Amino acid sequence: MEHVEKDTGYQIGQLIGNYLPFVCLILIAYFFYYKAKNQHDKK
């Protein structure tokens, strides 16, 4: 049982490691889009 839990935790860690860069890119892109949209609305 302990070995299975450790494997699951490792798989979750790999998934987070694989998807984290994509999530960061999406957040950064959304931030710039939101910022640009706000500047456009002010004009």
C-alpha positions, 0 to 999 in steps of 0.5 A, spaced: 500 500 500 505 504 501 509 503 495 502 505 491 501 511 495 508 513 493 507 512 486 501 516 485 504 522 489 510 521 484 505 521 478 502 527 481 508 530 481 510 529 474 503 531 472 504 538 475 511 539 473 509 537 466 503 542 466 506 548 470 509 551 465 503 551 460 499 554 466 504 559 467 504 561 460 496 562 460 496 566 466 502 571 463 498 571 457 491 572 460 495 578 465 497 582 459 491 581 455 487 583 461 492 589 462 491 591 455 484 591 455 484 595 461 488 600 457 484 600 451 477 601 455 480 607 458 482 611 452 
